[in-house]
Amino acid sequence: MRSVVRRKLDATAKLVTDPPNSPSAKWLSFVLPDGKTSPTDTSRAFDIDENKQYQVKIVAPPDAIRGGYSFKLVVAEDTNPDDNFSESPTVTFTVPDPVERKLPIALIIGIIVVVLVIIIAIVAVVAISGNNQTNSNATGTAVAVTQTATANEAATATGVANQTGTANAIIIMTQSAVPTSTRTSTPTQTSTPTSTPTNTPTPTPIPNSLGTQFQLIDGSVDYYIQLAQPGTIRVVPSWTGFNVALAITILDSNQRTAQSSTTNVSGSPVEYTVSTADWQASKIWHVNIVNDTLNSATGAVDISYPSGVAGSQPFRDQFTLTQSSAVTNVIVALAHTGTISGQVSWSGASNAIEARIRLPLQGDTFLANSHTASPMAVTYNVPDLAVGQLWVVSLIRQTTGTISGTVTVHFP
């Protein structure tokens, strides 16, 4: 298992048979890191991009009913198992009829035990995107199989020989991948059969998304952020301007004010610590900065928050606040390269908003833009992350008056 969430986490696996009341549930056990077997897994700590391997041992009794059986491996984050989990592809194995062989009497009167070990390597993203995303059910397909036949009774699995033995099946899956096919390979009937799997389709990841309502109001700049976990949101605006005071407010997705401060001192921080309960109720948070004076203010804002980007510095962006300006910014943290796409809709004048996809600190320099009637779309394919993982979709008012609408940003 490889966690590609940009934070450390603890996760526990479980084995789920199909159907749940299958007698094979009693045959399955985990081979724990210490070499012992157990019907339940222990919690495992994952560093960022760390790989771990799960071993599942199947011991079918001599009187097992002949036929096919199947199960899945489900890995869930300990702190949020209902929303933050991934599944392996279905693993199938078969207990066929015994194969008669002329064997020495000493072996015939022996007790025959069938042991099948399936090593499942899972690439999984145990991540939760904001705005009440649905569970991320992940699947994959078998990509390599090796085996050694060793006994008289028989047991098989998808990609495993139809003989008794110890078998290894490597299964790769990614979070939010679309299931493609179940592949079964048939080995040659030799003492050490080997099967070669067919080509494996590449899963297509489903992008994350951030959706919210917005308002473009005179003299305001807004930042919508998505929290990967509970933690502190810290906002530090610095500006120049004659006799200017700024109001800084931190709100959740229900527009509940968590912290608010009005100051005429540049560089004064405003912060709020998002508890676990706060985070479970709202993954998307909103930083609102307003200049209510008649004078203009030009400066920059640093926003620190648990974005999920490892070792990231505070998000930093420039702003200019006048009585005629109004800008909304959606900040997204990319896990890998791919397409950022934004959809914006509003009521009111046509061509009232220009949408831009850009990097931080590049308000006037954008990589893609759109300026059409509602609904409006803007897209950009990010070729690499050398320039950073935090990207911005900006909505800039092109008319006067308050504009209300919704924006949804999909990102890799």
N, C-alpha and C positions, 0 to 999 in steps of 0.2 A: 504494500500500500504506500502510495506517495501522496502526501498532503500538499496541494498547491495553494492553500489559503495563505495569505501573507501574514500569518501569525502562528504562534505555537498553540497546540491544542491537545487534549486528551480524548481518546476514542476507545470504544469497546465494541467487539464484534459478537454476533450471534448467528446461529445456524437455523434456518427456517426451511422445513420440509414442505413439499407439495404433494398431497394435502398436508395441513398442519398435524393431523392425527396419524400420519403414516408411521408404521412400525419401525421404519428406518431411522426415525428420530433417536431411538435408543442405541443405534449403531454408530452415531457420529460423535466425535470428540475432537477438541483442539489439542494440538501438540504445542504446549506452551514454550516460551523461550528457554525455560530451565530443563526442557526435555520431558517433563511430566505431561500426562494427558488429563484432560478435564472436559466435562460436557459444557462448561461455560468458559468464556474468555476472561482474561484479566485486562484492566484498563492499561492502555499503552500511550506513552507520551510521544508526540510528534513535533519535531522541530520543523521549521520551514523547509519544504522540499525534501524532507527526510523519507527514505524508503524503508518499509517494513514488510516482512513476508509472513503470511499465515499458512499453517499446515493443518489440514483436516484429516483425521484418521477415521476410516470406515471399517468396522469389524462386523461382518455379517455372520450370524450363527449357522451351524450346519443345517438346522431345520428351517432356515429362512424360506419364505415363499418365493418361488422362482418368478422373475419378472423385472420390470424396469422401475427405478426409483429416481427421485430428483430432489435437489435442495438448492438454496442460495445462501451466500454469505452477505450479511447486512452489517455495515460498519456505521456507527452513530457517535457523534460528539457527546461526551458525557454531560456537558452543561445544557445542551439543547437537543436531545435525541429525537424529539418529534419533528423538528424542522430541519435538522442538519444531519443528513445521513445519505448513504449511497449503497446500492445493491450490486452484487456481482451478477454476471449472467447465470442462467440456470445450469447447474451441473447435473448430468444424468449418469447413472450407473445401472448395470443389469446383473442380476443373479440368475444365470442360466441353469439348465439341467446339468447334472454331473456328467463328466466325460469318463467312460469306462476305459480302464487301462490295465494291462497285465503287470501287476506290481508284486513285489515280495510280500509275503503274508505279514511280515513285521510292519510294513507300511499300511496294509489294508486294515489291520486292526487298530491302527493309530487314530487319534482324533484329528480331523482335518479342520483347520482354521483358515478362514479367508480374510486376508488383510489388504485393504486398498488404501493407499495414502495419496491424497491429492493435495499438491502444493499450489495454492492459489496466490499469485502475486497480483495485487490490485492497485491500479493507479486511480486514486479517488480524490475529488475535491470536496471537502466537507466544509462548504461555505454557505453563508447565508447572505444573499443580497437583500437590500432593504426593500421597504414598501410592501411588506407582507408577501414576499415571493413564495411560490409553491415549493414543495419538497423537491429536492434534486435527486431523482431516481437515476442511477447510473448503470449502464450495461456495457458489455464488451464481448469479445469473441476469443476463442482459444487460438493461440499463435504457435505453440510448440508442444510436442508430446514425446516423452520417452518412457520406456517401460521394460520390465524384466519378468518373464513368467517363471513362477517358482513352485506352484502347488497343484493339487488335483481338483479341488473345488473351483468354481469359476465365478468371476465378478467383472463387470465392465463399466466404463464411464464414457461420456462423450469425448471422443479423442483418445480413448484407452482401449487396449486390446481385449478381445472377448476371451480372455484366459485369466485364471487366478494369478495374482502376482502383486508386486509392489509397483505402483504406477505414479508418475509425476505428470501433472498437466499444468502448464503455465497459462494463466488467463489474464488478459490485459483489459481494463475498462477505464473510462474517464467519466467524470461527473457530467450529468445532463446529456449523455450520449444517447443516440437513438438506436434501439435494438435492431439488428439486421438479420441475422440468421443463426440457427443452431447447427453446428457442424459436427458430424460423426465420421471418424476415420476407422478403417478396417485394417488391421495389421496382417502381415504374412504369418502363417502358422509355422513358426520355427521356435527354437528354444529361447531366442532373444528377439521377438518380433519388434519391428519399428514401424510407426505410421507417420506419414507426411501430411500435414494439414494443407488445405487449399488456401488460396489467397484470402487474407482478412480484410474486409472493408474497413476504411478509416472512419471512426465515429465522427459525427458533426456536433461540436459543442453548441449548446444553446446559450446565447449571450445573457449577461446580467442586465438588469434594467433599473432605472430610477425614474419614478413618475411623481409629479406633484402639481398642485395648483399654484399659480403665481399672480402677483399684481405688480404692475409697473406704475410707480407713484412718483410724483415730483420730488427731486432731491434725495432719492434713495438708491442704494445698491444692495442687492440681496445675494447670498450664497447658500445654496442647498447642498448638503453633504450627507454622505451615507456612512454610518458607523459600522465597522466590522465586529465590534464588541463593546461592552461598557467601558467607560473611561472619561477623561476630562476634555471638554471643549474649551480652548483658550483663544481669545480674540484680542489682538493687539493692533489697533489702528494708529498710524503715525501720519501726520498731515501738516501742511502749512496753509495759512489763510488768516485774514484779519478778523478778529473777534468772532471766531467760529466755535461752536459747540456741537458735538456729534452725539446722537443717541444710539447706543449699541444694545441690541436685544438678541437673546438666544431663545429660540422656540422649538417645540417638537412638531411633528407632522400634523397634529391636531390644533396647531397654532396656540398651544398653551405656553405662556411666557415662563421660562425657567429662570432666566436672569436678565436684568435690564439695568443700564447705567447711562447717564448723560454726563459728559465731561467736556471741558474746554482745554484739558491738558493732553497734548499729543503723547502717545506712547502708553497711555493708561490701559492696563489689561482688564478684560472682563472674562470671567470663566464660570463654567458650571460642570460639575461632575455627574455624569450620566450613570445612574445605578443600574443594576441588573434588571430591576423592575421597569425603570424608564426605558431601557434598551429593548426589552421584550415588547413594550407597548409601542415603541416608535424607533425604527431603524434610520429614518430620514430626519435630519435636523436642519434648522434654518437660522442663519445669521443675517440680521437686518441692520444696516447702518444708514442713518438718516441725518441730513443737514437741514435743520428747520430755519436757519438764518438766511438773510438775503445775500450773504457773501459766499463766494465759492471756496471750496476746500479741495486741495490736490494732495494725494499721498499714496500710501500703500497699507495693506492689512496683512498681518500674519495670522493664520488660523491653524492651530494644532488640534488634532483629533485622531482617534483610533481608526485610521483609514484602511488598515490591513496591509499597507505597503511597508515591507521590512526596512527598518533604519531610515525611514523618510524624515526629511526636515519639515518644518511647518510649511503649509501651503502659503505662498506669498503672491499677492496680486496688487496691481495698481488701480487707483480709482480717481475719478474727478466728480465732485458733487456740486451741482448748481441747481437752481430752481427749475431749470428746463431739462435736466438729465434724469434718466430712469433706466436702470440696467438690472437684469436678473441673470445670475450665473449658476449653472449646475456643474458641480465638480464630480468627476468619476475617476475611480482608481482601476486601471487596467491590469488584469492578471497576465495577459499575453497580447500579441499583436492581433489585429483584426479590424473590423469596421465599427466605427462609432456612428450611430444614426439617431437623429433627433426628430421628433414629431411635435409640432406646436399648433395649437388651435386657440382661437380667441374670438370674442364678439366685438364688433365695432368696425372701425374703418379698415378697408383693404390696404395692404402694404404698410400697415402700422408698425410692424416689427421686422427687424433684420436679425437673422440667426447666424451665429458664427461658431465654428469649431476651432479652438486655438489652444496654445500652451499658456501656462501661467505667465504673468508679467508681459503679455503680448496682446494687450487689448485692441490695438489698432492693426496688428499683424495677425492675420488669420490664415488657416490652411484650407478652409472651405466656408462658404457662406450661402445664404438664401434670402431672398427678399421678394416674397410673393404674397398672394392672398391666403387667408386661413381656409383649410388647414395647410401647413407648410412643412416641408421636410428638408433636412440637411444631413449629408453623410460625408465621411472621410475614412479612408482605409489607412490605418496606422501601420507602416512597414516595419518598424522596430521600436524598442523601448529605450534606446540609448539616450534619448532626450528626456526621459522620465515617464513615470507611470500615472501621474496625475494630469488629467486633461480637463478642458473647460468647454462647455456649450453655453454661449452668451446670447441673451435676448436683449436687444437694444431698441428702445422706443424711438420711432421716427416721427411721431406726431405729438400732440399735446393731450393732456387729460389722462386719467387713470385707465389702464387697460388690464382686464382680468382674463385669465385663460388657464390652460393646462399644458404641461410639457412632459414628454416621456423620452428618456434617453436610453437606448440599448447599447451595450458596450461589451467587449470581450473580457 
